[in-house]
Amino acid sequence: MRFKRLKFFSIFLIIFTIILSFFNISFAEDALPIVNSEAAILIDSSSSNVLYGKNEEQKMYPASITKIMTAIITIENGNLNDVVTVPYEAINSIPAGYSIADLKTNEKITVNQLLQVLMVHSANDAANVLAFYISGSIEEFANLMNKKAEDLLLTNTHFTNPSGMHDENHYTTAKDIAILMKYCMENVTFRRLASLTSCTIPQTNMSPSKTFANTNHLLLNGAGDDYYQYAIAGKTGFTTEAGNCLVSVASKDDLELICVVLGFRQTPNVTGNKFIDSKNIFEYGYNNFEEKTFIEQGATVSSIDIPNATEETKSLDLVVESNVSCLVNKSFIENNDIEPRIDLNENLIAPISQGQVVGKIVYNIDGVEYFSNLLASKSVIPSNSTALFFEILALVIILIILIKLLLHKKHV
């Protein structure tokens, strides 16, 4: 009877362990965001560190997300106050179904207004007009876009037009778009344009005043579940071939994150949309990562002895030049003892000046190294014997040089 109970308990324990292991796997999977988009990425805006990725280096069609490149090139190469006359060639080739601002041939409109309808309404005609304004043609502007992509090391990106109109040779990746958006958001004008919830274009010589609402529901307080209170900027995109796309920026507790989702497709088995995917990814970032300062500026990390220094100055404190901070996964900090590495410069001998760099302190966080220089807390003076040695050495060197000069003159 006792054996049967023991056997029963053993079986129960095995079953319980198996069930528990399944729960553990489930918990680990539940920690990740629910993302139905084909590709996605979340990066820290300050460091570009990847906090979440799904097929982030897979080549995809970007659709109208392309327009962030068009906007930044225009801002950097044009003048917001310039008045542009809309050329026929810029607006006559846009297929039906693509978003437009209904610009007219010979209509006069400012660059700033074109950028507004480009970013807010995703107007393809505005994209083409800006391309003609900057480069004189769609083709030449595409060359400028690809040059910029090359400069930013967007190695899996190629553009053929300024709007994102579908073309098999017009592609990018979620990672490349995130890097591009980080660059764009460093520009004050772009940041303003990308954060507009609506825009109004005053009456022109060809059209009455027009008002447009932003296509990015994350920014719109009245957009129901699609609204995200921490969203501050973004750009939408859609074509049949690309699916639904979105690059967006959020800021919470002084932490700015950039999210990209590409290739969201609504099916009977898929719920949500590109906005919900983006919200889930942002929430994953804010719930699981935090800014951590490992050591602060001015902290003393260690003391070392300088062998050739005077007795009074030989003990030298090493002081941190600047904060060592980074965005880290909360669970990584909880499960790891983070000990720094001290790298001292070779052959540290007196004299040493106060504030001189004498080494660095390094923290390895999940395979990435973060560091600060270490400075001398005070001046270190050579001992008399050491000073005498260097004086004698200097005299010997001078004497050798003089002898060589005399011998050279004698031969001459």
ChimeraX attribute file (.defattr): number of C-alpha atoms within 10 A of each C-alpha:
attribute: neighborCount
match mode: 1-to-1
recipient: residues
	/A:1	6
	/A:2	7
	/A:3	8
	/A:4	9
	/A:5	10
	/A:6	11
	/A:7	12
	/A:8	12
	/A:9	12
	/A:10	12
	/A:11	12
	/A:12	12
	/A:13	12
	/A:14	12
	/A:15	12
	/A:16	12
	/A:17	12
	/A:18	12
	/A:19	11
	/A:20	12
	/A:21	12
	/A:22	12
	/A:23	12
	/A:24	12
	/A:25	10
	/A:26	11
	/A:27	11
	/A:28	10
	/A:29	11
	/A:30	10
	/A:31	11
	/A:32	14
	/A:33	17
	/A:34	16
	/A:35	20
	/A:36	20
	/A:37	24
	/A:38	19
	/A:39	23
	/A:40	30
	/A:41	26
	/A:42	29
	/A:43	24
	/A:44	22
	/A:45	23
	/A:46	14
	/A:47	11
	/A:48	15
	/A:49	15
	/A:50	16
	/A:51	21
	/A:52	18
	/A:53	18
	/A:54	16
	/A:55	16
	/A:56	24
	/A:57	17
	/A:58	15
	/A:59	19
	/A:60	23
	/A:61	30
	/A:62	34
	/A:63	28
	/A:64	30
	/A:65	26
	/A:66	26
	/A:67	26
	/A:68	26
	/A:69	24
	/A:70	26
	/A:71	25
	/A:72	22
	/A:73	19
	/A:74	23
	/A:75	19
	/A:76	12
	/A:77	12
	/A:78	15
	/A:79	13
	/A:80	16
	/A:81	11
	/A:82	13
	/A:83	16
	/A:84	17
	/A:85	15
	/A:86	22
	/A:87	18
	/A:88	14
	/A:89	14
	/A:90	24
	/A:91	20
	/A:92	11
	/A:93	10
	/A:94	16
	/A:95	10
	/A:96	7
	/A:97	7
	/A:98	15
	/A:99	18
	/A:100	18
	/A:101	18
	/A:102	13
	/A:103	22
	/A:104	18
	/A:105	15
	/A:106	13
	/A:107	16
	/A:108	19
	/A:109	22
	/A:110	17
	/A:111	21
	/A:112	20
	/A:113	17
	/A:114	25
	/A:115	27
	/A:116	26
	/A:117	27
	/A:118	29
	/A:119	31
	/A:120	24
	/A:121	24
	/A:122	29
	/A:123	23
	/A:124	27
	/A:125	27
	/A:126	31
	/A:127	30
	/A:128	27
	/A:129	25
	/A:130	28
	/A:131	26
	/A:132	20
	/A:133	23
	/A:134	20
	/A:135	16
	/A:136	13
	/A:137	17
	/A:138	23
	/A:139	16
	/A:140	16
	/A:141	25
	/A:142	20
	/A:143	16
	/A:144	19
	/A:145	23
	/A:146	18
	/A:147	15
	/A:148	16
	/A:149	22
	/A:150	14
	/A:151	10
	/A:152	13
	/A:153	13
	/A:154	20
	/A:155	13
	/A:156	18
	/A:157	22
	/A:158	22
	/A:159	25
	/A:160	21
	/A:161	25
	/A:162	27
	/A:163	30
	/A:164	25
	/A:165	21
	/A:166	19
	/A:167	13
	/A:168	12
	/A:169	12
	/A:170	20
	/A:171	21
	/A:172	25
	/A:173	26
	/A:174	31
	/A:175	29
	/A:176	22
	/A:177	29
	/A:178	29
	/A:179	18
	/A:180	19
	/A:181	27
	/A:182	20
	/A:183	15
	/A:184	20
	/A:185	21
	/A:186	12
	/A:187	13
	/A:188	10
	/A:189	16
	/A:190	23
	/A:191	17
	/A:192	13
	/A:193	22
	/A:194	26
	/A:195	20
	/A:196	19
	/A:197	21
	/A:198	18
	/A:199	18
	/A:200	13
	/A:201	19
	/A:202	12
	/A:203	12
	/A:204	13
	/A:205	10
	/A:206	12
	/A:207	14
	/A:208	9
	/A:209	9
	/A:210	14
	/A:211	12
	/A:212	16
	/A:213	15
	/A:214	23
	/A:215	18
	/A:216	29
	/A:217	22
	/A:218	30
	/A:219	24
	/A:220	19
	/A:221	13
	/A:222	10
	/A:223	12
	/A:224	10
	/A:225	13
	/A:226	21
	/A:227	18
	/A:228	21
	/A:229	14
	/A:230	17
	/A:231	24
	/A:232	20
	/A:233	24
	/A:234	30
	/A:235	26
	/A:236	29
	/A:237	26
	/A:238	23
	/A:239	18
	/A:240	10
	/A:241	14
	/A:242	21
	/A:243	20
	/A:244	25
	/A:245	30
	/A:246	28
	/A:247	28
	/A:248	27
	/A:249	29
	/A:250	24
	/A:251	17
	/A:252	13
	/A:253	9
	/A:254	8
	/A:255	16
	/A:256	18
	/A:257	27
	/A:258	31
	/A:259	30
	/A:260	32
	/A:261	34
	/A:262	33
	/A:263	25
	/A:264	24
	/A:265	18
	/A:266	15
	/A:267	8
	/A:268	5
	/A:269	5
	/A:270	11
	/A:271	11
	/A:272	17
	/A:273	18
	/A:274	29
	/A:275	24
	/A:276	20
	/A:277	23
	/A:278	32
	/A:279	26
	/A:280	15
	/A:281	27
	/A:282	29
	/A:283	14
	/A:284	18
	/A:285	23
	/A:286	17
	/A:287	12
	/A:288	16
	/A:289	20
	/A:290	16
	/A:291	14
	/A:292	14
	/A:293	12
	/A:294	15
	/A:295	19
	/A:296	15
	/A:297	14
	/A:298	15
	/A:299	15
	/A:300	17
	/A:301	14
	/A:302	12
	/A:303	14
	/A:304	11
	/A:305	14
	/A:306	21
	/A:307	15
	/A:308	20
	/A:309	23
	/A:310	17
	/A:311	14
	/A:312	9
	/A:313	18
	/A:314	21
	/A:315	16
	/A:316	20
	/A:317	18
	/A:318	27
	/A:319	27
	/A:320	26
	/A:321	21
	/A:322	15
	/A:323	16
	/A:324	19
	/A:325	16
	/A:326	20
	/A:327	17
	/A:328	18
	/A:329	19
	/A:330	14
	/A:331	10
	/A:332	14
	/A:333	15
	/A:334	9
	/A:335	8
	/A:336	10
	/A:337	8
	/A:338	13
	/A:339	11
	/A:340	18
	/A:341	12
	/A:342	17
	/A:343	13
	/A:344	16
	/A:345	11
	/A:346	8
	/A:347	8
	/A:348	14
	/A:349	15
	/A:350	20
	/A:351	15
	/A:352	21
	/A:353	15
	/A:354	13
	/A:355	15
	/A:356	14
	/A:357	19
	/A:358	19
	/A:359	20
	/A:360	20
	/A:361	22
	/A:362	18
	/A:363	20
	/A:364	13
	/A:365	18
	/A:366	11
	/A:367	7
	/A:368	10
	/A:369	12
	/A:370	15
	/A:371	21
	/A:372	20
	/A:373	22
	/A:374	29
	/A:375	22
	/A:376	22
	/A:377	20
	/A:378	17
	/A:379	16
	/A:380	23
	/A:381	21
	/A:382	22
	/A:383	19
	/A:384	12
	/A:385	12
	/A:386	16
	/A:387	16
	/A:388	12
	/A:389	12
	/A:390	13
	/A:391	12
	/A:392	12
	/A:393	12
	/A:394	12
	/A:395	12
	/A:396	12
	/A:397	11
	/A:398	12
	/A:399	12
	/A:400	11
	/A:401	11
	/A:402	12
	/A:403	11
	/A:404	12
	/A:405	11
	/A:406	11
	/A:407	10
	/A:408	10
	/A:409	9
	/A:410	8
	/A:411	6
	/A:412	6
